[in-house]
Amino acid sequence: MKRPASLVIGILLLFLAFAQLLRFIIAVPIVVANCVSIPAWPSAVAAIFLALLGVWLLNERKQ
């Protein structure tokens, strides 16, 4: 068996990476407690990190 849970998590990680990339491109503002504004650039870092994890997990499934 090829571990179906790893397939689900790999797809979920790629979906989250896509969502983070969209947030970076559209520059959706996030404000915490009406006082702290979170910039968009950390979403680009998160998108790269999540995409790498997702691809790594899906490649591991093939072996």
KAFENQUI-V239945 format. One record per pair of residues at least 24 apart in sequence whose ideal C-beta (glycine too) atoms are under 6 Angstrom apart, sorted by the first residue. I is the first residue (numbers start at 1). J is the second residue. Records with the same first field share a line. If there is no record, write none. Layout:
I=J, J
This chain:
2=61
6=57, 61
10=54, 57, 58
13=50, 53, 54
14=54
16=50
17=47, 50, 51
20=46, 47
21=47
